[in-house]
Structures are given as structure tokens and as C-alpha cells.
Amino acid sequence: MSFPLLTATALLPALGAVATAAVPARQRTAAKWLALLVSLATLALAIVVLVRFDPDGARYQLTESHSWIRDFGVRYELGVDGIAVALIGLTALLMPFIVLAGWHDADPLETGSRRWRPTQGFFALILAVEAMVIISFEATDVFVFYIFFEAMLIPMYFLIGGFGDRAHSQGEEAASTQRSYAAVKFLLYNLAGGLIMLAAVIGLYVVAGSFSLQEIVQARADGSLTMATSTERWLFLGFFFAFAVKAPLWPLHTWLPNAMQESTAPVAVLITAVVDKVGTFAMLRFCLQLFPEASKWATPVILVLALISIVYGALLAVGQRDIKRLVAYASISHFGFIVMGIFAMTTQGQSGATLYMVNHGISTAALMLVAGFLISRRGSRLIADYGGVQKVAPVLAGTFLIGGLATLSLPGLAPFVSEFLVLVGTFSRYPVIGIIATVGIVLAALYTLVLYQRTMTGPVKPEVSAMPDLRVREVLVVAPLIVLLVFLGVYPKPLTSIVDPAVKQTMSDVQQKDPKPAVEAAK
């Protein structure tokens, strides 16, 4: 029996969460180091998964399959394709930086405060989310995926509601109320999507007699399983609704700005750079593979929703006064590009969408974590409270600028490659949609550069005149992310070589071929 590498990759942070939570209350520093070491060990296992994965091999590799709930046909089935490997790598990569960035976010508050935040619980919850996200990327049994897709809401609820941002101008009681509101809104939106998906999961089992993704796809391919058109469309809508909430796609997005605003910066990164990617990943793995005809039927409407997300998110980002809400609305715009690339039904669009998931995770982490360092120094999230920061903290300002330029997809930085592929892939099949989507690029330049100008340039405000520059720990968080943004912007082949074969197989599932160019290249 081979070593269960995929199980180990998810089990390690789960065990780490339990161990971290069990650290004695007075040993806060020990809990932090334990969480960091577990996240680094998980990254090491993710690298082993990446090394052992053969892009030219079988579609699903490192597979594990064991009977679980025999009476209901549920099997513990895991397997990874190139898309899953890339996102597992992203998750494991970001976790050590999230832990380091949140090193002091759960320290005890001032003496006499009624609020007390257990440090051990904060880091244990982060590791628990990591475990559930990783196994969601690995699961090839629909029921197993659903369990962890929903279970990750529990630790996220407590991270948002129990460990909120300290930079709040309305007092402790008002801050607590707003955090609770954001956490409940996050939970209710995602639970609503999950309940609808549960009905669809049960319906799928009734129709297919199995929860196994590979069995169902194979049965549909060889003709031994057929679905009525109306049945397939209803099941597709049940799955897609849950994934659109998680993504988040307009008009199911409204929980995200509140959740990111009230969270600490590392938890905000966890939400938008890690957890939300499960939604777009699941569109590729489950919606397209299980319901190919319904996916093509719904494509025009989904592309319009994605286009609205792109423009709407960017427009609202332009008008934001809160740094975190600006990044949240920018992310809604970026997720619109990802969904658009997925449902463009071209290899370029889907490859670009997958790269966008990875690159958006890195760029948003860089920008949001630096913004978190900035906010913790000034004690305010309002853009108007800053000015002239680059004169007193040039390293902080420089890293903030690079994160912002990556967010607007500057050529030479990683998001540019993915955004370009998405637009080219969309334009080749839906030129009008592709053209209108470019408005999002213009608006991204506007909100990013205006944000930098208002916070970093101009006269130095008295409140920031003594602001310290990035410390060693903070540089260790940001520098590797910036290096990755530059490296993948110049040389994206390590990612594309892993992702492209999986994308071609997905295109085959939906029986789509790339449109032929209007003018053939000269031979």
C-alpha cells in the first residue's frame, strides 16, 4: 500500500490545529511557533505532491479510495489533476505568510478590556481552514467535497466574528456588533448556497447512483448514464449557486466587503486568496465535468453576470474610502474575470482563469498584508487618514506599490499573464463580452493608482510622521510574494505546463473546441 500523500497533506494541518489549540494558555509564543512549523511542514508536503505529479500522466493522480459510508455509496476518494495541484500549492504557500503576518493579531488586548482573544484559538482556526480547503481540492467524491466545502464555514465564522480588526473608530461595542454582523452575513449566505447544493447532491445520487466524480463522468462518456435535459439543468443550477456564493459572483457577493473589512488582514487574505478559490475551482471540477450540456446552456447568462462583476466591482472600488473594502471590491472584479475565463469555453480562457486563481491569491496577499501592516501602525482603515507615507516608510510604500501594480495587472507581473489569457480566450468566442471586460482593466488602474497617491504621496500628515518602516518579520512576509509576482510574470511556464493538460481534458468533457482564427498564420 502506497503512502497516502494527499491525506497526509490535509491531515497534517488538521492535527496541527488540534495541537495548537491544546497548548497551555500562557504559552502563546509556543502556539505561534507550532502553527508556523505546521504550515511549513504542510508546504513541504505540497511540494512533494507537486514533484510527484506528472502533467502528462493520468488525469487524476496520487489517488486514494476507501469505502466510507457503504449504505449510501459514499467513498473516501481523493485525487489531483493539474488545476488542483496548482491551488493546493497556492494554499500551502500562503499559510506560513498568513501565520507570520498575524503574529500579534490575537495577542491579549489592553488591560481592563472586556475582550480577550485566545492566541491558540486564532492559529488553530487558521490551520483548520487550511486542512479543509486542501481536502476540498483533493476530493473526487462529491459527498466528501460537500462535507468540507461546508465545514470550512465554521472556523471562518469564528475568525471573522471573534478576531476582528482592531483599527476601529467607533468604539469597542460598535466594533463587536459590526464583526458579528459580518460573520453572520458570511455564514448565512454560504449556508444558503450549501443547502441548495445539498439538494442537488442528493438529486445527483438519485440519478447517477454514485457520488464518485470519476465514475459519473465515465458513465456519461460511454453512454451508460443519461440525464434528462431539465434534470441536468436543475442539478447544475444547484451546484453553481453554491459555488457562485463562495466565488463570490454578482449579485451573491455582498457578504465579502463586510467580511474583509471586519477581519484582520491575514484573515482577509485567507478569505479572498484561499477560501473563495474553492468556489471557482469547483466550477471547473464539478459543474463542467458533471453537467457539460447544462454548462453550455447557462454560459451566456453566466458570462453576463461575470461581466457585471468585473465592471461593478471595479466601479465600487474606485469610490471606496476604506482600504480593506477597496481591496474587497477589487477582488469581486477579479473573480468576475476568473468566472468569465472558465465559461468562455476555450483553452486559453480556462488556463488563464486557473492562473488567475493562483496569481490573484499571491497579488492580493501581498497588497492586503502590506495594507494590514499600514493600518496597524496608524490605527485607521480610512484612506483620508494617510498621506506622505513613502517619505517616512519607503520600504512599506514600495511594497505597497508593487502589490497594487500587480492588482492592476501590470505587464511583467504575474496577474498580467492570466488576465491577458482570459481576455484573449473570451474574445475569440465572445468578442463583445471580451471588449466590454477591458473596462475593468482601466478602472483597476484608476482605483489602484488613486489609492497609492492618496496614502503614500503628498505632504506627510502629522499622524504618520513617526510611522516605522517594515520590520524584519514583515519583510519576510512580503518579499517572497513580490519575488513570486515578478518570477511568474516573466516566466509562467512552470504553472502553465501543469495546468494546460487538465484544462484540455475539461474542454473535452464539455465537447468544446477552440474557435478557429479568422486568419490562419502563415506557414
N, C-alpha and C positions, 0 to 999 in steps of 0.2 A: 504494500500500500504506500503510495507516494505521500510526501509531506503535504498537508492541507495548507498551502501557502496563502490562498485567498481568505480562508477562515482565520488564519493567524494574523493577517493584516488588519482585519476588523476586530478580532478578539483582543489584540494587544491594547489598543486604547480603551476598550471596554473594561478590561481588568485594571488598567491604569486609573480609570475613573473611580473604580471601587477602592483601590489602594490609596488614592489621593484623598478621597472623602474620609478614609479611616485614619488619616494622620491626626495625632492629637491637636487640639485647638490651639495650643500655644506654639506649635511648630509650624507656623505659617511659611517660613522660608523653606523648610524641608518640603512642604507640599508644592511650592512653586518649582523647586528643582526636580522633584519627582515628575511633575506634569511635563516639564521641559524634556527630561530624559525619555519619557514615554513617547512624546511626539517625535523626537529624533529617532528613536528605535523604530517607530511606525514608518517614518520616512525611509529608513534603511530597508525595511521590508517592501515598501512600494517600489524602491529602486530595483530590488531583486525581481519583483513582478515585471517591471519594465524590461529588464535584461533578458528574462526567460521568455518573454512574449516574442513570437515570430510573426511579423506583419504579413508574411507570405504563406503562413501556415493555415490551420483550420480557423474557421470563423470565431468559434469560442474555444479558448484555451485555458489551461490550468483548471479544468472543470472538476467539480465535486458534486456528487449526487448521492443522497441518502434518504431513505423513507422517513417521513416525519409524522404526519397525521394520516395514517393509512386509510381510515374510513372515509376521509374527504379527498383523497387523492393528492394530498399536499406533500411535496418532496422538498428537501433542503438541497436546492440546486444552485450552484454558483458557476460562473464562467465570465471571462472578459474578452471583449473584442478591442480593436484599436481605440475606439471612442472612449470606452470605459477605462482603459489603461491611462489615457491622457488625463481624464478627470480624477482618477484615483491619485495620480501623480500630483495634480494641482492641489488636491485636498491635503495630502500628506506634506507637501512642500510649504503650504501656508501656515499650517498649525504651529510649528515652532516660532514663527514670527508673531502669530496671534498671542501665544503664551508670553513671549518676551515683551511685546507691546503692552500687554495687560498686567505686567509685573506688579504694579502698585494699585491697580484699579479696584481691587477688593480688599485693600488694607482697611483696618478699622477707621471709622470716621472720627471726627473731633470728640474730645471728652465731653460727656453730657448729652450727646446726641441720642435720640431715641432709635436711630437706625444703626444696626450693626450687621455687617456683611461677613459671613464666614468665608475666609480666603479659600479654604479647602473646597468648599462647595462650588465656588466660581470656577476653579480649574477642573474639578471633577465633571462639571456640566459641559465644559468645552470638550473634554476628551470623550464624553458620552455622545455628543453630537458628531464628532469625528467618526466614531465607530459606526454609528447608524448611517451616516452618509456613505461611507466606504462600502458597507454591505449592500446598500441600495444600488450602487453602481455595479456590484458583482452579481446580484440576484438574477437568475434566469427563470425562476418560478414566480409567477405573477402574485401569488398569495404571499410569499416570503417578501417580495418587494413591497407589497402594500403594507405589511406589518411595520416595517422600518420606515417607510415613507411617512406613515402617520406617527410612529413612536418618537421621531425626532422633534415633533412639536412640543413634547413635554419639557425636555431640558431647555429648548429655546424659549419657551414661555417664562421659565424662571430666570433665565439670563436677561431677558428684556425687562420683566417686571421687578426683579429683585436686585439687579445690579446695574442700575441706570447711570446715566451721565451725571457727574457732579456739577457740571457747568450749567447751572440753572438760576435764573434771575428772579424767580417768583417765590422763593422760599421752599423749605423742606416739605411742607404739607402739600403744596401745589405740585411740586415735582413728583412726589409719590403718587398723586392722583393721575397725573399725565402718564407716568410709567405704567400704571395699572391699566389705564385706558388703552395704551399702545399694545400691551401684552395681550389683553383680552381680545382686541380687534384682530391681532395677528392670529390668535388661536381660533376664533370663530370663523374667520374667512377660510382658513386652511382646513378646519374640521368640516365645514360645509362642503368644500371640494372633495375631501376624503370620503364623506358619507355617500356622495353621489358616485364616486369611483367604486366604493364597496358594492353598491347595487350593480354596477357594470361588471365588476369582477365575478360576482355570483352569476350574473347572466352569461358571462363568457364560459364559466364552468358548465352551466346547463347546456349550452350549445355545443361546446367542444369536448366535454367530459374530461378535461385536464386543465391544470394550471401551468403546465410546462410550456414556456415560450417556444423552445425548440421543437417540441412535439406538435404544437399547434401550427407553427409556421410550415413545418414539413408536411403536415396533413393537408394544409391548404394548397401547398405547391403540387402535391401529387394527386389532388382531386378527391381524396378520401374524406375531406371535410369541406362542406359548403355552408355559407350563411346567406340567409335571405337579405336582400339589399337593405330593407328597412331595419332589420335586426342589427346588421353590421353598423349602420349609421348611428343608431341609438347607443350601441356599446362604445363606439368611437367617441361620441359626444360626452359620455360619462367619464371616460379616461381623460379626454382632452380638457374638460372643465377643471378637473383637479390639478392637472399639470399647468394650465394657464394661470390658476390662482398662485401656484408656487412660483411661477416663472419670474415676475408677475407681468401679465399681459393686460393692456387696457381692455375693458373697464374694470377688471378684477384686481387692480393694482393698489388701491387706496390704503391698504394696510402698511405698505412698505415705507413711505415717508415718515409715518408716526413711529414705526418700529426702529428705524435707523436714527431718527432724531433723539429718541429717549434712551438708546443703548449707549454703552461705552463704545469707543472707536473700534476696539478689537471684536466686539460682538457684532457691530455693524458690518465689519468685514466678513465675519462668519456668516451673516445672513445673506448678503448680496454676492459674495465671491464664492461661497461654498454651497450653502443650503439651497439657494434659488436655482443653482445649476442642475439639481436633481429634476426639476420640472422640465427644463429644455432637453436634458438628456433622455428623459422618459418619453418625450415626443418622438425622438428618433428610434428608441429601442422598442417601445410598445405600440404607439399609435400607428406608425408607418408599417411596422412588421406584422402586427396582428390584424390591422384593418386597412389594407392598401387601397381598396376601392373607395372606402369612405373617406380616406385621407385625401384622395384626389377630388372627390366630390366637395369636400369642405375647403379646399385650398383657396378659392377666390375670396371667401369671407375672411379666412384667417389672415390672408395677405393684407386685406384692408385693415383689420384690427392691428396687425403688426405695424403698418404704415402710420396709423393713428398714434400708436405708442411711440414711434420714433419722433414724430413732429410734436405731439402733445407733451411728451416728457421733456424734450429739449426746450420748448417754449416756456414751460413752467420752471425749468431750471434757470432760465435767464432772469426770471423775476423773483428769485428767492433771496431772502435776507439772512437765512440760516445756512451755515456752511454744510451741515450734515444733510439738510433737506435738499440742497442743491445737488449733492452727490447722489442722493436717492433718486431724484427725478432724472438725472443724467443716466443712472443705471436703468431706469424704465425705458428710456430711449434706446440704450444699447441692447436691452433684451428684445426690443422690437426688431432690431437688426438680426439678432440670432434666430428668432422665430421666422422672420422673412426668409433667411437663408435656408432654414430647414424645409419650408414648404414651397420654395422656388422649384423644388424637384429637379435640381441639376447637381452634378458632382461638385462643381465649383461652389455653388451656394451652400451645400451641406458640409463640404470641407471647410469653407470659410466660417460657417456657423459653429462648428466644433472648435476650430482655432479661436474663434471669438470667445467661446466659453472660457478657454484657458487664459487667453490674453486679457480679457476683461477682468478675470479674477486677479491677475497679477497687477494690472494697472490700477484697479480700484483699491486693492490692498495698499499699494504704495501711496496713493493720494489720500485715502481715508486715514491711514495710520499717521502720516505726517500731519494731517489736519487735526488728529487727536492729540498729538504732541503740542501743536499750536494752541488748541483750545485749553488743554490742561495748564498751560503757562498763564494765559490771560484770564481763564475762568469764564469765558463767554463764547457762545456759538455764533453770535451776530457778526456779520461781515463788517458792519459800520463801526464796530469797536476796534478795528485794526487799522494799520497804516504805517508804512515805512519799516516793516519788519526786516526787509532784506538788508537794511543798514546796520541792524543790531544783531541779527542772526542769519548771516549769509548762507550757511550750510543748510539750515532749515528751509530758507526761501528757495535755494537752488533745487533741493529735492522735491519741494512742493511744485516747483515749475515743471520739472521733468514728469512727475506724476500727472500733472494737468495736461501737458503736451501729449502724453500717452493717451489720456482720456479723449482728446480731440483727434486721435489717430494721425499724429504727425508722421509723415514718411520717415523711415529709419527706426521707428519704434514699433513694437510687436503688434498692437491693435490695428495698425495701418494695413498689414498684410491680410488680416482676417476681414476687415471691413471692405477692402477692395475686392476680395473674392466673393463676398456676399453680394455686393452691388453688381459685379460682372455676371455672376450666376443668375441673379434675378433679372437683370436687363435682357439677357439672352432669351428668356421665355416670356417675361412680363415687362416690356420696356417702359411703359407708363409708370408702373409701380417703382421701378428702379430709378427713374428720373426724379420722381417726387421725393423719394427717400434721400436723395442727396441734400435736400434742405436740412436734414438732421446734421450733416457734416458742417454746414455753415453755422448753424445755431450752436453746435458744440464749440466751435472756435470762439463764438461770442461769449457764452457763459463761462468758459474756462479762462479766457484772457481777461475778462472783466473781473472775475474773482481774484485773479492774481494781482491785477492792477490795484484793486481797492484794498487788498490786505497787505501786500508786500511793498508797493511803491509809494511815492509821495512823502510828505513830511512825517517824521516819526512822532506818533502820538505819545503823550506822557505816560500812558498806562503800559506801553510796550517798550519804553526806553531802556528798561533794565532786564528785558527778556533774555534768558540764556540761550545759547545755541544748542544744537543737538548734542546729547551726551553719548558716551561710548555705547551703551546698551541700545540707544535709539538709532545710532548709525548702523549697528549690527542688524537691526531690523530692516532698515530701509535700503542700505547699499546693495545687498544681494538681489532685491527685487528690481532695482534700477539696472543692474548688470543684466538680469534676465530680459528686461524690456528691450535693451539695446541688442543683445545677442539674438533673440528670436525675431527682432525686427530686421536684422541684417541677414540672418541665416535661419529661416524657419523650417528647413528640410527635416531636422530631427523629429518635428511634430507631424509634418505632412506625410512623411514616409510611414508613420504608424497609423494615421487617421484615414488616409485615402483608400486603402483596401476595404476597410469596414464601410466606408461611405458607398463604394461601388456595389457592395453586397446589398446595402439598404436600397439603393436605386433599383437593383434587380428585383427586390421584394415587391416594390410598387410598380414594377414593369414600366419604368420610365427610362428614356434615353435622352442624352443632351441634344438640344436643337442644333441642327447643322448651321454653320456660319453662312451668312448671306453671300460672302465672297470667299472662295476657297483660297488657302495660302498657296503661293507659287511653289512648285516642286523644283 
